[in-house]
Amino acid sequence: MVHLPQEIEKGTRMLVAGGAVLTNEEFYESVGRAVQGVERSLEEYLRTLWHLATAERTRPDLPAEVALSLLVNATTAPAPDFDPSWRTADLSVGEGTGEFEVWERVIQSQVADLHDLAEGPELYYPELGVDAPRPQDCKRATAPRWYNHRVASYLECAIAGALGGWAQEPGTRVPVTGPVVPLYPEPEEVAGMTVLSWLDLTEVLVCGQEYE
C-alpha cells in the first residue's frame, strides 16, 4: 500500500458543475478499448504516462475526460528514456508532500520496480504475485509486491479497483468462486465523474499494481 500522509490518505472524487461528465462505466470501457493490441511494456507505458501528466501538474484535479485522455494517449505516445536515478532516489512521501508529487513518486516507484524486475531473474507465474528486487535501502512510495505486469491487465485492474464501472455481462471480469476478502473495496455502482483528483489517480496506480 502506498504510504500517504494521514491528512490525504483517501482521495475524494468530486462532482462539480460544468465540464463533461463521464460515468465510471464509460471510463472503464474506453480504457479497455484503448489497450487492445498494445504491445509496449508496462514500464514504457508508465514512463509515457508520467511524461504526459507533467504538463498537467499545476492543476489540483483533472477533468474526467483529460484523465481518460492521459491514460489512453500513453499507449501510443513516444516514451521518454528511463531515468536511472529513480532506482536510488528517495521516493517516499510524507507530511507536506503535494498531491501531484504523491502521484509522481508512486509512478516513479513503479517504473523503478519494473526496471528492477526486468533486470532480475526470470519470473515464473508472476501474476501470482512477486516482489520487485529493490536495491538495498532504497525508499519508494509503494509496496514491492506486483500482480499485474502487462498494460492491459494493469489498466483493467486499475480502473475496476479504483473507479468500478465494470459489468459481468460482457465477460471482461469473472468473479472467482468461494469467499473473497478484497484488498480494496471495489465501487459497485455506475456513477458520474466530472473531475479526478491526483489522489484518485494515485489510487488508480496502486490498484493497477496490486488489485486482482
Steps between C-alpha positions, in 0.01 A plus 500: 500500500622850426598683816309828479504788747215450744306809400489391133473127553179468300427700185154643448331470164330832438194583290488864396293712268636533148725271301416172331363227724630149437361203683746255649354245258588719201846558646556127549379408152699777329824390664422139414463583131820705501720220633395240245808399304740716703844339481718742694630397839328618815816687603501687168129578537545641851799710394284645224208562736728682743642715220155597368366574848778745587334751265196495734688517830375847595135392500364394840281246321430392143177502302395138451548521123856633548587218742359250250699653213823471700443130565408436137767715333773334705440181304640657180688824582883497487655376823777693679818316588522328836660720764739275697500744792148382587642165615685656792312829553297560815149456361323471834211733584424670829334795663502798268539303178273658240232292333663502156834417662340201674372376164836566336701316763265203480536470122876553520518226764306267273724574201809433714347174626425381147853585390637300793270209413610505135865477601438234764468124464239352267155496659265203499129572543556865599122556493488303826697781663871583510710752691718744308871439580566852624847637573589488867375795705310659210191700598192468282139607540347160433514146630731271300230240419380482138210306347443671165790519258340583164337825389160338442475322837649797688249748361204264523569439868590866557163628380290217643663524840511878533195618305281194433273514200540146371213259441492122491295487179787567252708238680803723546527424870388170648454478879697218661314225681492479877527771767732786415613793711601775253816695570319813382122560523396501136236759402190312391268765359514693175578859598566824317843664530586856406851531643760271654748620760864397487427279802223327303755441227752377757244239605471403133876435488505298822206285392673440166793349685326314781136438405399159366 
